Amino acid sequence: MTATEADRNRRKGFMPWWRRRSWSTDLDTLTRLYKGLRALDVDPDAQHKPVPAPAPPTPSAGLPAPQELLPAPQAVKTEQRTLPELAPGPDLVPDPAAANPHQTGMPSAAMPSEAALHEEASDAVPGPAAAGSDPAIAAIRETFRYVADAGDKAVGFFYGQMFARQPQLRQMFPAAMDEQRDRLFCALGRIVESLSAPEDMATYLAQLGRDHRKYQVEPEMYEVVGASLLATLRAFARDAFTAEAEAAWTQVYLAGSSLMIKAAEEDSAALPASWTAEVVTVDHRADGIAVLTIAPDQPLPFTAGQHLTVQTPRWPRVWRPYSIACMPRDDGLLMLHVKAVPGGWVSSALVRHTSPGSQLVLGPPLGTMTLERAGDRDLLCVAGGTGLSPVKAIIEQAVRESATVRRRIYLYYGARRRSELYDLPDLWRLEDAYDGFELIPVTSDDPAFDGMQGNVGRVAARYMPHTYCDAYVAGPPQMVRETIRLLARAGLKNERIHFDDALLAGKLRTGG
């Protein structure tokens, strides 16, 4: 359906397909998919032997490089109808400069008809009882593996498909930057790796839909992304992209995009798509590390532990995620801990080219790693480098709530050297203010350091006070993954180990 057709339907009073779906329906799809993928993890014999895929098509050298994404098709639902059929093969590689997708011989992208969306067919994503042996569940993971292995070729192919269908979308993307080339498939990886519980995934997809308002994404654009995704899966998975796989992927995408579209529509009535903000202070704490205090132009509601995306005037339309390093404050100020990384356009601009009075643009808050999930249990916090940001916010919130919820808080704060433990003075003041907070600094490459030495995750797992606590872990992805594994091995239940899996899935890299 084109934007013109959608507008005509709205004038006629037709209800868009996503408004005919409910949160519970989409959540049910995510739940079945999640349980099915977990069943495959438990019973490897239930997985189908992968069908060897021929060498994937090679996108032309002129394909534009992908950037900060349009809707990330993550966890989603199940209708037996599919997006338009596109014949697989190298001839699918479009000319991104084409002014009209119809001139390439390709059908225009469209969701299933409104009538088809209302026809009830058997779900491609099965219920828990059949999930372990159903080919659709295994096919989702299997076909994604082919696309993930193709790397940049698959990403380039996807964007070529998308721009050929709607060339005007190209203007929404900045100049090529390798750091964000794999952003879409990292988002998909979050689903296929079963990193999130269904409720968390549904919540995050709604947040992601709100976040995409800053790109001026319209509901019709989700249709283009969905058709391009299916074309990419078909082209790279080839024989492995069976009818079951296509039906399952289609329904997953329908549920996810429905959650995102509806959340964006609801949000537009109350909040802006983005916030402008003024930098109040820039505190250079260590080599290449700065703490920024910023003032949004209007209230920006968030929860301790969440992150948001930032755009600087030096790099218009380039967004990077940063965790908010404080709990919500009465004065409305936010704090960001930023480390300038090699080749990091936004991080370098924030650390080296930002001063009081500088203007920034902020996206809405994202993430489900928040304190309320811990109940009244003690907190075990593990932070590496600037991963301290969300952990510190959660600790501040716990200290504020200590009058009603009294608990012990243990923070293992790690860096390579003592000089990189940039926030120790603030943490010491927090320790003095609340006697239930214990700070344990750890260095991994500083023999002269007089405190704990070693890998911060290993130290935390070894000296964990008890297993009746909730853990919050943040830092470099490799450190987070290892810490999660070590804490689970030490006896901590998986559901009590919290981390921002939106920043962890796949190979996603962040600037700070």
C-alpha positions as CSV (number, residue, x, y, z in Angstrom):
1,M,0.0,0.0,0.0
2,T,1.4,3.4,-1.0
3,A,1.2,6.5,1.2
4,T,-1.4,7.9,-1.2
5,E,-3.6,4.8,-0.9
6,A,-3.2,4.8,2.9
7,D,-4.2,8.5,3.0
8,R,-7.2,7.7,0.8
9,N,-8.3,4.9,3.1
10,R,-8.0,7.1,6.1
11,R,-10.3,9.7,4.5
12,K,-12.8,6.9,3.8
13,G,-12.7,5.9,7.5
14,F,-10.9,2.6,7.0
15,M,-9.0,1.5,10.1
16,P,-5.3,0.7,9.5
17,W,-4.2,-2.9,10.0
18,W,-2.1,-2.1,13.0
19,R,-5.0,-0.6,15.0
20,R,-6.9,-3.8,14.5
21,R,-4.3,-5.7,16.5
22,S,-4.0,-5.7,20.3
23,W,-1.0,-5.6,22.6
24,S,-2.0,-9.0,24.0
25,T,-2.1,-10.5,20.5
26,D,1.3,-9.2,19.6
27,L,2.7,-10.2,23.0
28,D,1.3,-13.7,22.5
29,T,3.3,-14.0,19.3
30,L,6.5,-12.8,21.0
31,T,5.8,-15.3,23.8
32,R,5.4,-18.3,21.5
33,L,8.5,-17.3,19.5
34,Y,10.6,-16.8,22.7
35,K,9.5,-20.2,24.1
36,G,10.2,-21.9,20.8
37,L,13.7,-20.5,20.5
38,R,14.5,-21.4,24.1
39,A,13.2,-24.9,23.4
40,L,15.7,-25.2,20.6
41,D,18.5,-24.1,23.0
42,V,17.5,-26.8,25.5
43,D,17.0,-29.5,22.8
44,P,19.5,-29.1,20.0
45,D,18.2,-32.3,18.4
46,A,14.9,-30.5,17.7
47,Q,16.7,-28.1,15.4
48,H,16.5,-28.9,11.7
49,K,19.7,-29.6,9.9
50,P,20.6,-26.4,8.0
51,V,20.1,-26.5,4.2
52,P,23.3,-25.6,2.5
53,A,22.8,-22.2,1.0
54,P,24.5,-21.3,-2.3
55,A,26.9,-18.4,-2.4
56,P,24.9,-15.2,-1.7
57,P,24.4,-12.5,-4.3
58,T,27.0,-9.8,-4.3
59,P,25.4,-6.3,-4.1
60,S,26.8,-3.8,-6.6
61,A,29.6,-1.6,-5.5
62,G,27.3,1.4,-5.8
63,L,24.9,0.3,-3.1
64,P,24.6,2.9,-0.4
65,A,25.9,2.0,3.0
66,P,23.4,1.7,5.8
67,Q,23.2,4.1,8.7
68,E,21.1,4.7,11.7
69,L,18.0,2.6,11.2
70,L,14.5,2.9,10.2
71,P,12.3,0.5,12.2
72,A,14.3,-2.4,13.4
73,P,12.2,-5.5,12.7
74,Q,12.6,-7.3,16.0
75,A,10.2,-9.6,17.8
76,V,6.8,-9.8,16.2
77,K,3.5,-11.8,15.4
78,T,1.9,-14.4,13.2
79,E,-0.6,-14.2,10.4
80,Q,-0.3,-16.7,7.6
81,R,-0.4,-13.9,5.0
82,T,3.0,-12.7,3.6
83,L,4.5,-9.6,2.2
84,P,4.8,-9.5,-1.6
85,E,6.6,-12.2,-3.3
86,L,10.0,-11.3,-4.8
87,A,11.9,-13.8,-6.9
88,P,15.3,-14.6,-5.3
89,G,18.5,-14.3,-7.1
90,P,21.2,-11.9,-8.2
91,D,18.8,-10.1,-10.5
92,L,17.1,-8.8,-7.3
93,V,20.0,-6.4,-6.7
94,P,18.4,-3.0,-7.5
95,D,19.9,0.1,-8.8
96,P,19.7,2.5,-5.8
97,A,19.7,5.4,-8.1
98,A,16.4,4.3,-9.7
99,A,13.8,7.0,-9.5
100,N,10.9,4.6,-9.5
101,P,10.9,1.1,-8.1
102,H,8.4,0.1,-10.8
103,Q,11.0,0.8,-13.4
104,T,13.2,-1.9,-12.0
105,G,10.6,-4.5,-12.7
106,M,10.0,-5.0,-9.0
107,P,6.5,-4.9,-7.4
108,S,6.0,-2.1,-4.9
109,A,6.2,-3.1,-1.2
110,A,2.9,-3.6,0.5
111,M,1.6,-5.2,3.7
112,P,-1.1,-7.9,3.3
113,S,-4.5,-6.5,2.4
114,E,-6.7,-5.4,5.2
115,A,-9.1,-8.2,4.4
116,A,-6.3,-10.7,4.6
117,L,-5.2,-9.4,7.9
118,H,-8.6,-10.2,9.3
119,E,-8.7,-13.7,8.0
120,E,-7.7,-16.2,10.7
121,A,-5.2,-18.8,9.6
122,S,-3.1,-21.3,11.5
123,D,-0.2,-19.6,13.3
124,A,3.2,-20.0,11.8
125,V,4.7,-19.6,15.2
126,P,3.4,-22.5,17.2
127,G,2.4,-22.8,20.8
128,P,4.9,-24.0,23.5
129,A,3.9,-27.6,23.2
130,A,4.9,-27.9,19.6
131,A,7.6,-25.3,19.5
132,G,10.6,-27.6,20.0
133,S,9.9,-29.6,16.9
134,D,8.2,-27.1,14.6
135,P,10.2,-26.2,11.5
136,A,9.0,-22.6,11.5
137,I,10.9,-21.8,14.8
138,A,14.1,-23.5,13.7
139,A,13.8,-21.8,10.3
140,I,13.8,-18.3,11.8
141,R,17.1,-18.9,13.5
142,E,18.5,-20.8,10.6
143,T,17.7,-18.3,7.9
144,F,19.0,-15.4,10.1
145,R,22.3,-17.2,10.5
146,Y,22.9,-17.1,6.7
147,V,22.1,-13.4,6.6
148,A,24.3,-12.7,9.6
149,D,27.2,-14.6,8.2
150,A,27.0,-12.6,5.0
151,G,27.7,-9.4,7.0
152,D,28.0,-6.2,5.0
153,K,26.8,-7.9,1.8
154,A,23.5,-8.6,3.3
155,V,23.2,-5.2,4.8
156,G,24.1,-3.5,1.5
157,F,21.6,-5.7,-0.3
158,F,18.8,-4.8,2.2
159,Y,19.4,-1.1,1.9
160,G,19.6,-1.4,-1.9
161,Q,16.2,-3.1,-1.9
162,M,14.7,-0.4,0.4
163,F,16.0,2.5,-1.6
164,A,14.9,1.0,-4.8
165,R,11.3,0.7,-3.5
166,Q,11.3,4.2,-2.0
167,P,14.2,6.3,-3.3
168,Q,13.1,9.3,-1.1
169,L,14.1,7.3,2.0
170,R,17.8,7.8,1.0
171,Q,17.7,11.4,2.3
172,M,16.9,10.2,5.8
173,F,20.4,8.5,6.0
174,P,23.7,10.3,6.6
175,A,27.0,9.8,4.8
176,A,28.5,6.3,5.1
177,M,29.8,5.3,8.5
178,D,31.0,1.7,9.1
179,E,30.2,2.0,12.8
180,Q,26.4,1.6,12.1
181,R,26.5,-0.6,9.1
182,D,25.2,-3.7,11.0
183,R,22.6,-1.9,13.2
184,L,19.6,-3.6,11.7
185,F,21.0,-7.1,12.0
186,C,22.2,-6.5,15.5
187,A,18.6,-5.6,16.4
188,L,17.4,-8.8,14.7
189,G,20.1,-10.7,16.6
190,R,18.4,-9.6,19.9
191,I,15.4,-11.6,18.9
192,V,17.1,-14.7,17.4
193,E,19.4,-15.0,20.4
194,S,16.3,-14.9,22.8
195,L,18.0,-12.3,25.0
196,S,14.8,-10.7,26.3
197,A,11.7,-12.0,28.0
198,P,8.6,-11.4,25.8
199,E,7.2,-8.6,28.1
200,D,10.5,-6.8,28.0
201,M,10.8,-7.2,24.2
202,A,7.3,-5.8,23.7
203,T,8.1,-2.8,26.0
204,Y,11.4,-2.2,24.1
205,L,9.7,-2.4,20.7
206,A,7.2,0.2,21.9
207,Q,10.1,2.4,23.0
208,L,11.8,1.9,19.7
209,G,8.7,3.0,17.8
210,R,8.7,6.2,19.8
211,D,12.4,6.7,19.2
212,H,11.9,6.4,15.4
213,R,9.6,9.5,15.5
214,K,12.8,11.5,15.4
215,Y,13.5,10.2,11.9
216,Q,10.0,11.2,10.7
217,V,9.2,7.6,10.1
218,E,5.6,7.0,8.8
219,P,3.7,3.8,9.2
220,E,3.9,3.1,5.4
221,M,7.7,2.9,5.7
222,Y,7.4,-0.2,7.8
223,E,5.9,-1.9,4.8
224,V,9.0,-1.1,2.7
225,V,11.3,-2.3,5.4
226,G,9.4,-5.5,5.9
227,A,9.4,-6.3,2.1
228,S,13.1,-5.5,1.9
229,L,13.8,-7.8,4.9
230,L,12.0,-10.7,3.3
231,A,13.8,-10.2,0.0
232,T,17.2,-10.2,1.8
233,L,16.4,-13.4,3.8
234,R,15.2,-15.1,0.6
235,A,18.3,-14.0,-1.4
236,F,20.9,-15.1,1.2
237,A,19.2,-18.1,2.8
238,R,17.9,-19.5,-0.6
239,D,16.7,-23.0,-0.1
240,A,16.6,-22.6,3.6
241,F,14.0,-19.9,3.2
242,T,11.0,-22.2,3.1
243,A,7.4,-21.4,3.2
244,E,7.4,-22.0,7.0
245,A,10.3,-19.6,7.4
246,E,8.6,-16.9,5.3
247,A,5.3,-17.2,7.2
248,A,7.1,-17.1,10.5
249,W,9.2,-14.1,9.7
250,T,6.2,-12.3,8.2
251,Q,4.2,-12.7,11.4
252,V,7.0,-11.8,13.6
253,Y,7.6,-8.6,11.7
254,L,3.8,-7.8,11.7
255,A,3.6,-8.0,15.5
256,G,6.8,-6.0,16.1
257,S,5.9,-3.2,13.6
258,S,2.4,-3.1,15.0
259,L,3.8,-2.5,18.5
260,M,6.1,0.2,17.2
261,I,3.6,2.1,15.1
262,K,0.9,2.2,17.8
263,A,3.4,3.4,20.4
264,A,4.6,6.2,18.1
265,E,1.0,7.3,17.5
266,E,0.1,7.4,21.2
267,D,3.4,9.2,22.0
268,S,2.9,11.9,19.4
269,A,-0.1,13.3,21.4
270,A,1.9,14.0,24.5
271,L,5.7,14.3,23.8
272,P,8.0,15.7,21.2
273,A,9.8,13.5,18.7
274,S,13.1,14.8,20.1
275,W,14.5,17.3,22.6
276,T,17.0,20.1,22.1
277,A,19.3,20.5,25.0
278,E,22.0,22.9,26.2
279,V,25.3,21.7,27.7
280,V,25.7,23.2,31.2
281,T,29.1,21.8,32.2
282,V,31.8,19.6,30.7
283,D,34.0,17.9,33.3
284,H,37.0,16.2,31.8
285,R,37.7,13.4,34.4
286,A,40.4,11.3,32.6
287,D,42.1,11.1,29.3
288,G,39.3,10.9,26.7
289,I,36.5,10.7,29.3
290,A,34.1,13.6,30.0
291,V,31.0,13.9,32.2
292,L,28.5,16.2,30.6
293,T,25.6,17.9,32.4
294,I,22.9,18.9,30.0
295,A,19.6,20.8,30.3
296,P,16.7,19.7,27.9
297,D,14.5,22.5,26.6
298,Q,11.5,20.8,28.2
299,P,10.9,17.9,30.6
300,L,12.3,14.6,29.4
301,P,10.8,11.8,31.4
302,F,12.9,8.7,31.9
303,T,13.7,5.9,34.4
304,A,17.0,5.3,36.1
305,G,19.0,2.8,34.0
306,Q,17.7,3.9,30.6
307,H,19.7,5.3,27.7
308,L,18.9,7.8,24.9
309,T,20.4,8.7,21.6
310,V,22.4,11.9,21.0
311,Q,23.0,14.1,17.9
312,T,25.7,16.8,17.8
313,P,25.8,19.9,15.4
314,R,29.0,18.5,13.9
315,W,27.3,15.4,12.6
316,P,23.7,16.1,11.6
317,R,21.4,13.0,11.4
318,V,24.1,10.9,13.1
319,W,22.8,9.4,16.4
320,R,24.6,7.5,19.1
321,P,23.3,5.8,22.3
322,Y,24.5,6.9,25.7
323,S,23.2,5.8,29.1
324,I,21.8,8.5,31.4
325,A,24.2,8.6,34.4
326,C,21.8,9.9,37.0
327,M,18.3,9.3,38.4
328,P,15.5,11.7,37.4
329,R,16.3,15.0,39.1
330,D,14.1,17.8,40.4
331,D,15.9,20.3,38.2
332,G,15.5,18.3,35.1
333,L,19.2,18.1,34.3
334,L,20.7,14.9,32.8
335,M,24.3,13.6,33.0
336,L,26.2,11.6,30.4
337,H,29.5,9.8,30.8
338,V,31.3,9.8,27.4
339,K,34.5,8.1,26.3
340,A,36.0,9.2,23.0
341,V,36.7,6.1,21.1
342,P,38.9,5.9,18.0
343,G,36.9,6.7,14.9
344,G,33.9,7.7,17.1
345,W,32.4,10.7,15.4
346,V,29.9,11.6,18.0
347,S,31.9,10.5,21.1
348,S,34.9,12.5,19.9
349,A,32.7,15.5,19.3
350,L,31.1,15.3,22.7
351,V,34.5,14.9,24.6
352,R,36.8,17.2,22.5
353,H,34.5,19.7,20.8
354,T,31.7,20.4,23.3
355,S,31.7,23.2,25.8
356,P,29.1,24.9,28.0
357,G,26.4,26.5,25.9
358,S,26.7,23.9,23.1
359,Q,23.5,22.6,21.7
360,L,22.6,18.9,21.4
361,V,19.6,17.0,20.2
362,L,18.3,14.1,22.3
363,G,16.0,11.1,21.4
364,P,13.5,9.6,23.8
365,P,14.6,7.2,26.5
366,L,15.1,3.5,25.8
367,G,15.8,0.3,27.8
368,T,14.2,-2.0,30.3
369,M,17.2,-2.4,32.8
370,T,15.4,-0.6,35.6
371,L,15.3,-0.9,39.4
372,E,11.7,-1.8,40.0
373,R,12.4,-5.4,38.8
374,A,14.6,-6.0,41.8
375,G,11.8,-5.7,44.4
376,D,13.3,-5.4,47.8
377,R,16.4,-7.5,47.2
378,D,19.9,-6.4,47.7
379,L,21.8,-5.1,44.6
380,L,25.0,-6.5,43.1
381,C,26.2,-4.0,40.5
382,V,29.1,-4.6,38.1
383,A,30.4,-1.8,35.9
384,G,33.2,-1.6,33.5
385,G,34.5,1.8,32.2
386,T,31.7,4.2,31.3
387,G,29.3,1.3,31.7
388,L,29.1,2.9,35.2
389,S,26.5,5.4,33.8
390,P,23.3,3.3,34.0
391,V,24.5,1.5,37.1
392,K,25.2,4.7,39.0
393,A,21.7,6.0,38.1
394,I,20.2,2.8,39.5
395,I,22.2,3.1,42.7
396,E,21.2,6.7,43.2
397,Q,17.5,5.7,42.8
398,A,18.0,2.8,45.3
399,V,19.5,5.2,47.8
400,R,16.6,7.6,47.3
401,E,14.2,4.8,48.0
402,S,16.1,3.5,51.1
403,A,13.7,5.2,53.5
404,T,11.0,2.7,52.4
405,V,13.1,-0.1,50.9
406,R,16.2,-0.8,52.9
407,R,18.8,-2.9,51.1
408,R,22.5,-3.5,50.7
409,I,24.2,-2.3,47.5
410,Y,27.5,-3.7,46.3
411,L,29.3,-2.0,43.4
412,Y,32.2,-3.6,41.7
413,Y,33.6,-0.8,39.5
414,G,36.4,-1.9,37.1
415,A,38.8,-0.3,34.7
416,R,42.3,-1.2,33.4
417,R,44.1,1.4,35.5
418,R,43.5,3.5,38.5
419,S,43.5,6.7,36.4
420,E,40.5,5.4,34.4
421,L,38.3,5.0,37.5
422,Y,37.2,8.5,36.7
423,D,34.1,8.7,39.0
424,L,35.6,7.6,42.3
425,P,35.2,11.0,44.2
426,D,31.4,11.0,43.4
427,L,31.1,7.3,44.4
428,W,32.9,7.9,47.7
429,R,30.5,10.7,48.5
430,L,27.6,8.4,47.8
431,E,29.2,5.8,50.0
432,D,29.5,8.3,52.8
433,A,25.9,9.3,52.4
434,Y,24.4,5.8,52.6
435,D,25.9,3.2,54.9
436,G,24.3,0.4,53.0
437,F,26.4,1.1,49.9
438,E,29.8,-0.6,49.5
439,L,32.2,0.4,46.7
440,I,34.8,-2.1,45.5
441,P,37.1,-0.6,42.8
442,V,38.9,-3.2,40.6
443,T,41.7,-2.8,38.1
444,S,42.9,-5.3,35.5
445,D,46.2,-3.9,34.4
446,D,47.7,-1.8,37.2
447,P,50.0,-3.8,39.5
448,A,50.6,-0.7,41.6
449,F,46.9,-0.4,42.5
450,D,46.3,-1.1,46.2
451,G,42.7,-2.4,45.8
452,M,41.2,-5.5,44.1
453,Q,42.9,-6.6,40.9
454,G,41.7,-8.7,38.0
455,N,38.7,-9.0,35.7
456,V,35.8,-7.1,37.4
457,G,33.2,-9.7,36.4
458,R,35.3,-12.5,37.9
459,V,36.0,-10.6,41.0
460,A,32.3,-9.9,41.5
461,A,31.3,-13.5,40.9
462,R,33.9,-14.7,43.3
463,Y,33.1,-12.3,46.2
464,M,29.4,-12.1,45.6
465,P,27.9,-11.7,49.1
466,H,24.9,-14.0,48.6
467,T,22.7,-15.2,45.8
468,Y,19.4,-13.6,47.0
469,C,20.1,-10.4,45.2
470,D,19.6,-8.8,41.8
471,A,22.6,-8.0,39.6
472,Y,22.9,-5.1,37.2
473,V,25.8,-5.3,34.7
474,A,27.0,-2.7,32.2
475,G,30.2,-2.1,30.2
476,P,31.9,-3.4,27.1
477,P,29.8,-6.2,25.5
478,Q,32.5,-8.9,26.0
479,M,32.8,-8.0,29.7
480,V,29.0,-8.0,30.1
481,R,28.6,-11.4,28.5
482,E,31.4,-12.9,30.5
483,T,30.0,-11.4,33.8
484,I,26.5,-12.8,33.0
485,R,27.9,-16.3,32.5
486,L,30.1,-16.1,35.7
487,L,27.3,-14.8,37.9
488,A,24.9,-17.6,36.7
489,R,27.6,-20.2,37.3
490,A,28.0,-18.7,40.8
491,G,24.4,-19.4,41.6
492,L,22.5,-16.3,40.6
493,K,19.2,-17.0,38.8
494,N,19.2,-15.8,35.2
495,E,16.0,-13.7,35.8
496,R,17.9,-11.7,38.4
497,I,20.7,-10.7,36.2
498,H,19.8,-7.5,34.4
499,F,21.6,-5.8,31.5
500,D,20.7,-3.6,28.6
501,D,20.5,-6.2,25.9
502,A,19.5,-3.6,23.3
503,L,23.1,-2.4,23.4
504,L,24.5,-6.0,23.7
505,A,22.9,-8.0,20.9
506,G,25.1,-9.0,18.0
507,K,28.1,-6.8,17.3
508,L,26.4,-3.5,18.1
509,R,29.0,-0.9,19.1
510,T,28.3,2.3,21.1
511,G,30.3,5.4,21.5
512,G,30.4,5.4,25.2
